[in-house]
Amino acid sequence: MEGREIGFILVLIGGIIGVVFSAIFLAIGSGAVYLANQISNLGGVPPGFGFSFVLGLIEGLLVWFLICSILLLFSAFMIRSDDPAKVKRGGILAIIFGVLEAFNVGILPLILGVVGGALAYSWAKEREQLEMRKRLEI
């Protein structure tokens, strides 16, 4: 197996883990916002407390993390390409979104995204160097 294929598998697994946990956290967050609104409507929380606002911000962050997880999956499929330029871009995106996923799910998507992205990036650089050597030999 080449570095690109291993990178694809690692980034794909990291993206799937991110999407699953983001969806679970988003469902829990949505339930918490709904519950806070119901308590506020019953008079259990003073109107100026802002508890629902804070939960709404957290829910917005969870939506952002879900988007980052989906983009991590998208970068995995960019790595799957045979075009070295596309693989390089996919590797860079995997590193970026893997780091952003660390704030959501934890260290596992970070490690998988960064290692997989680095493997894909190094494969693409090596492939570009081989193509350049072939051009210079002709």
C-alpha positions as CSV (number, residue, x, y, z in Angstrom):
1,M,0.0,0.0,0.0
2,E,1.2,3.5,-0.9
3,G,1.2,6.4,1.5
4,R,-1.8,7.9,-0.4
5,E,-3.9,4.8,0.2
6,I,-3.0,4.6,3.9
7,G,-3.6,8.4,4.2
8,F,-7.1,7.9,2.6
9,I,-8.0,5.2,5.0
10,L,-6.8,7.1,8.1
11,V,-8.5,10.4,7.1
12,L,-11.7,8.5,6.2
13,I,-11.8,6.8,9.6
14,G,-11.2,10.1,11.3
15,G,-13.9,11.8,9.3
16,I,-16.4,9.1,10.1
17,I,-15.7,9.2,13.8
18,G,-16.0,13.0,13.6
19,V,-19.4,12.9,11.8
20,V,-20.8,10.3,14.2
21,F,-19.8,12.1,17.4
22,S,-20.7,15.5,16.0
23,A,-24.2,14.2,15.2
24,I,-24.6,12.7,18.6
25,F,-23.4,15.9,20.4
26,L,-25.6,18.0,18.1
27,A,-28.7,15.9,19.0
28,I,-27.9,16.2,22.7
29,G,-27.3,20.0,22.4
30,S,-30.6,20.4,20.5
31,G,-32.4,18.6,23.3
32,A,-30.7,20.8,25.9
33,V,-31.8,23.9,24.1
34,Y,-35.3,22.7,23.8
35,L,-35.4,21.7,27.5
36,A,-34.0,25.1,28.5
37,N,-36.6,26.9,26.4
38,Q,-39.4,24.8,28.0
39,I,-38.1,25.6,31.5
40,S,-37.8,29.2,30.7
41,N,-41.4,29.2,29.4
42,L,-42.6,27.7,32.6
43,G,-41.0,30.4,34.7
44,G,-38.2,28.2,36.0
45,V,-35.4,30.4,34.7
46,P,-35.6,34.2,34.9
47,P,-36.1,35.8,31.4
48,G,-32.7,37.7,31.4
49,F,-30.7,34.7,32.5
50,G,-29.5,33.9,28.9
51,F,-29.1,30.2,29.5
52,S,-30.8,29.5,26.1
53,F,-28.5,31.9,24.4
54,V,-25.4,30.1,25.7
55,L,-26.8,26.8,24.7
56,G,-27.6,28.2,21.3
57,L,-24.0,29.3,20.9
58,I,-22.8,25.8,21.9
59,E,-25.2,24.3,19.4
60,G,-23.8,26.6,16.7
61,L,-20.3,25.4,17.5
62,L,-21.6,21.8,17.2
63,V,-22.9,22.6,13.7
64,W,-19.5,24.0,12.8
65,F,-17.8,20.8,14.1
66,L,-20.2,18.7,12.0
67,I,-19.3,20.8,8.9
68,C,-15.6,20.3,9.7
69,S,-16.2,16.5,10.0
70,I,-17.9,16.5,6.6
71,L,-15.1,18.5,5.1
72,L,-12.6,16.0,6.6
73,L,-14.5,13.3,4.7
74,F,-14.4,15.4,1.6
75,S,-10.6,15.7,1.9
76,A,-10.3,11.9,2.2
77,F,-12.0,11.5,-1.2
78,M,-9.6,14.2,-2.6
79,I,-6.7,12.1,-1.4
80,R,-8.2,9.1,-3.2
81,S,-7.5,10.8,-6.6
82,D,-4.6,9.9,-8.9
83,D,-3.8,13.6,-9.5
84,P,-0.9,14.6,-7.3
85,A,-2.1,18.2,-7.1
86,K,-5.5,17.1,-5.8
87,V,-3.9,14.7,-3.4
88,K,-1.7,17.5,-2.1
89,R,-4.7,19.8,-1.5
90,G,-6.6,17.0,0.1
91,G,-3.7,16.3,2.5
92,I,-3.5,20.0,3.5
93,L,-7.3,20.1,4.0
94,A,-7.1,16.9,6.1
95,I,-4.5,18.4,8.3
96,I,-6.5,21.6,8.8
97,F,-9.8,20.0,9.5
98,G,-8.2,17.3,11.6
99,V,-6.8,20.0,13.9
100,L,-10.2,21.7,14.0
101,E,-11.8,18.4,14.9
102,A,-9.6,18.1,18.0
103,F,-11.8,20.7,19.7
104,N,-14.8,18.6,19.1
105,V,-14.3,14.9,19.4
106,G,-10.8,14.8,20.9
107,I,-7.4,13.5,19.9
108,L,-8.4,10.5,17.7
109,P,-9.6,12.5,14.6
110,L,-6.6,14.9,15.2
111,I,-4.1,12.1,15.0
112,L,-5.8,10.3,12.1
113,G,-6.4,13.5,10.1
114,V,-2.9,14.9,10.6
115,V,-1.0,11.6,10.0
116,G,-3.2,10.7,7.0
117,G,-2.9,14.2,5.5
118,A,0.9,14.2,6.0
119,L,1.2,10.8,4.3
120,A,-0.9,12.0,1.4
121,Y,1.0,15.2,1.1
122,S,4.4,13.4,1.1
123,W,3.1,11.0,-1.5
124,A,2.0,13.9,-3.7
125,K,5.4,15.7,-3.3
126,E,7.3,12.5,-4.2
127,R,5.1,11.9,-7.2
128,E,5.6,15.5,-8.4
129,Q,9.4,15.2,-8.0
130,L,9.3,11.9,-10.0
131,E,7.4,13.6,-12.8
132,M,9.8,16.6,-12.8
133,R,12.8,14.2,-13.1
134,K,11.1,12.4,-16.0
135,R,10.6,15.7,-17.8
136,L,14.2,16.8,-17.2
137,E,15.5,13.4,-18.6
138,I,13.7,13.8,-21.9
